[in-house]
Amino acid sequence: MSKFEVSKDSKIFVAGHRGLVGSALVRRLRAGGYVNLLLRTRQELDLCDADAVHAYFRKERPDVVIDAAAKVGGIHANNTYPADFIRDNLLIQQNLIDGAYRAGCGKFVFLGSSCIYPKLAPQPMREEYLLSGPLEPTNEWYAVAKIAGIKMCQAYRRQYGFDAVSLMPTNLYGPGDNFNLENSHVLPALIRKFHEASLAGADEVVIWGTGAPRREFLHVDDMADATAFLMETYSDEAIVNVGTGEDVSIRELAELVGTAVGFKGALRFDSSKPDGTPRKLLDVSRLSDLGWKARIPLKEGIGSTYAWYLQHQDDYRG
């Protein structure tokens, strides 16, 4: 099949444009000279409603669809709402993939997650490790949905010649992140915890787990840049990992956040709480071979994310 050639005036629909990844994508695409972005809020277009999605795509005829829409959350949210996570994510991606294909879309970019890989996959995780072992139980509902999205993109490529590609980002963070302690990921949760502890003059911050698990973190602006790069240059059914190729322990991450916030107290790790996957580091050699590398160091990224949080912290009170 021939690769769809994206141009600066291509009509690009960014699903989930108000989220962490979607908003970064909009910034990156506009900075890159893309002038024809199609954007709809959840109130304007319910991505779980197949009829609404198909009707919108038939009307607008997007050239490119980027699926940055998903129901996401950390360990607590995945454990508490497993039905919501598998149902909503399956509906969103099915409606977008099938709707885009039927409307004659030229390119589809599906954004997955590193949680698709087995809990005990060899490290760093290569793309071919997909479906090679059991998933991490605390987020398997989300992971199964994302795996189904990958396979749907591959199936539509094989059967219909649909130029759909799948990108697997590592843990993302940055401006626009979710800092709600009930359902946020580890890095924004730590930023808020340390900030509030610092304001309160607390002696310590309690952190879930042992602090031993290792995680990789990619700034969302780097993710947006990689997505734009692959949208323009990549066309294959093979999935592509997107990350830095470097990781830190949760303890090291907490120390970095504490330093950025200026917290002077102690760290206490609550080992009665689950650690999740022992290590999650992506092998990014495929992406590197294609010509892209991350540019924002973790320390710098945490600092700028904390600065963003300070400007928006009123949104997370209560």
N, C-alpha and C positions, 0 to 999 in steps of 0.2 A: 504494500500500500504506500501511497505517497504521503509525505508529511505535510500537514497544513502550514502554510506560511503566514505567520502573524505579522500584521503591519500596524503602524502607529494609529491608524484610523479604524482598526478592527473593533467591532462591538464586543466588549468583554463584560460578561456578567460575573460579578464577584459575590458568591453566596456567603452570607455571614459577614458582611462588610463592616459591621459595627463591633465585631469581636476582636480579640487580641490579634489574631493572624489576619483577619479580613481588613481591619483598619490599617495595618502595616502594609498590606498589599496595595490598598488604595493609594497610600502615600508613595509607595515605590513606583507604581504604574504611572501616576500623574507626574512624578519627577522624571520618569523615563520618556515622557512625551506622548503617552497614550491619552487620547482626548475623548474617547467614546465609551465611557464606563457606564454600565447598567447597574444600578444599586436600588435595592428594595429592603425596607425594614420588615421585621417579622409581622408587624401589623398590616403592612401593605401586601405581603405575600407570605402565606404560611407554607413553608417548604415540606411540611408533613401532609399537605393536601395535594394529592396527585392531580386532580382536575385543575386546580388553580395554577400549579406549576406548568402543566402542559399548555394551558391556555396562554399563560404569559410568554412562554417560549415561542409558541406559534405566532403571537403578535409581534414580538420584538426581534425574533430570528437572530440570536446572538451568534457571533463567529467563534467565540471562545467562552467556555464556562469554567470557572475555578471554584471548586467546592471547598470553601474554608468554613462551612457551617457544620456544627456538631454540638451535641450535648456533651459537655466535658465536666470533669471534676476529679478530686483526689480520692484517696483510699476510702475515706468516710462516706463521701457521696456515692461512690460505686457500690459500697456494701449496703447502703441504705436504700438506694433506688435502682436495683438491677433491672427491673422491668422497663423503667423509663429509659435507661441507657441503651438497652438493646433495641427496643421498639422505635424510639425517636430517631436514632442514628440509621437504622435500616430504612426507615421511611424516607428520611431526607436524601440519602445517597441514591436510593432506587429512583425516586422521583426526578432527581437532577440528572442522573446518567441517562435514563430512558427518555426523559423529556428532551434533553439536549440532542440526543441522537435523532429522535423523531422530528425535531424541528430543523434538522440539517446543519447542526453545529459542526464547525470544522475541527475544533480542538477541545478536549476535556482534560482538566487537571484535577486529580483526586488527591486530597491530602489525608494521609492516614496517621499512624502513630507508631512509635517504637515499641509500644506495649503489645503489638501483634506477634512479637517473637516469644519463643518458649521461656518460661521462668528461669530455667537452668541452661539456656543456650550458651555455647562457647563464647568467650569474650575476646575481642570485640565482635559484635553480631554482624554477620554478613547477610546479604539479602537472601541467599539460598537457604538460610536456617528457618525460614517461614514454614510452619506446619511440621516441624521436625520433633516436636515434643509438647508436653502439657503447658498450658498458659498459667500465668500468675492468677490464683483464684480471686484475689481482691479486685481485679478489674477485667475479668474474662468476658463480661457481658459487653463492655465497650470494645474489647479486642476482637471478639467474634464478629461484631457488626463491621468493624473496619476491615477485617479479613474478607468478609463478604463483598465489601466495596471494591477491594483489589481484584477479586475474582470476577466481579461483574464487569469491571473495566477490561480485563483480559478477555473475557468471553465476548463482549461487544466488539472488541478489536478483531478477534479471530473470526467471528461469524459475520459481522457486518462491515469490517474494515474501518471501524470508528477509531479515530486518532485519540485514544484515551491513554493517559499516562498516570502513574501512581507514585507519589513521593511520600517517604516515611520520615517525618521530622522527629528529632529527639525532644527532650523536655524544653519547652519554650517559655520565655519570660520577656518582660519589657513594658513599655507604655501601653496602658489599656488593659493590663492584666486584672484578674479577679482577686481582690484582697479580702473577700469574705471568709472568715475563719471556718465557717461551716462546710464550705465546699471548694475551697481553693487548693491549688497545688502547693508544693512544699516551699518554693522560693518566695512567692508573694506572701504566703502565710507567715514565713519567718520575718519578712520585712515588717509586716504589721505587728507581730508579736514583740519584736525588739523595739519598735518605735513606741508602742504603748507602754512597755516595761520601762523604757527610758524616761518617758513623761511621768510615770508614776513613781520613779525612784526605786524600782524593785531591785531586790538583791540578786535575783536569778530569773532565768527564762527556762521553762520546761518544754522540752522538745520530744515529740513522739519517737519511740524506738531507741535503738542502741547508739545511733550515730555512725554505725559502721557501713551501711549500704553506700554504694558509690553511684553517682548520677552524673550525667552529661547535660549541660545546659547551653542552649543556643538562643542568642538575642533574636527577638521577633523580626527586627529589621534585616538581620542576616537571612532569616528564613524567607522573608518577602523577596529579597534580592535573588536567592537561589531559585525560588518559584518562578520569577520572571525570566531568569536565565534559562531554566529548563523548558518553560512554555515556548520560548523562542527557538530553542536548539534541539530538544530531545523528542524522539518519537520511537518508542519501543514498549513492548508489554512488560519487560523486566522492571521491577520496582527499583527505586533509587533512594538510598538512605541520605538524609540531610542532617548534618551535625557538625561538631567541631573535631571529633576524634579524640577528645580529651575529657576526663572525668575528675570529680572530686568526691570525697566522702561527705555525708550529711554533716558530720562534725566540722569538717573544713568549710563547708558552705555556711554553716551557722556562724563560724568565726568571721568569715568574710562579711556577712550581713551585719553582725554585731559591730564590726569595725566601721562599716559604712554609716551605720546609724549613730555610732558613738556611745553604744551601751557599755557600761563599766562593770556590770555584775557578772555572776557565774552562769554557766550552762549546766542544766541538769537533764539527763536523758531518761525518759520513762520507758524502761524495757518491757513493761507490761503491755505496751501498745505495739501493733504489728510493724515490722520493718518493710514489708513488701519484698519485691525482687532484690536479691543480694547485690546485683550489679547490672547496670544497663548502659553499655557503651556501644555506639554504632561504629562499624567499619565503614568509613566514608571514602574508600579508595575508588569506588566506581564514580562517585561525584567528582573527586579530585582529578581522575583521568579525563572526565568530560570538560574540565577547565574551571572549576569553581571551588573556592575555599572561604571559610568564615573569616571575618575581619575584626569583630568586636570582642576584646578580651573580657572574661567574666567579671573581674574586679571593676572595670570601667562600666560594664553593663549594669551591674548591681547598683553602682553609684547613681547612674542616670535614671534607673528605674525608681530608686528611693526618692530622688528629686521630683519625679513625676507624681509619686504617691503623696508627697507633701502638698502638692498643688491640688490634689483631688481627694484628700483624706476625709473630707466632710461627707463624701458619697458613701463611706463605709462605717459611719457611726450608727449607734443604735443597737 
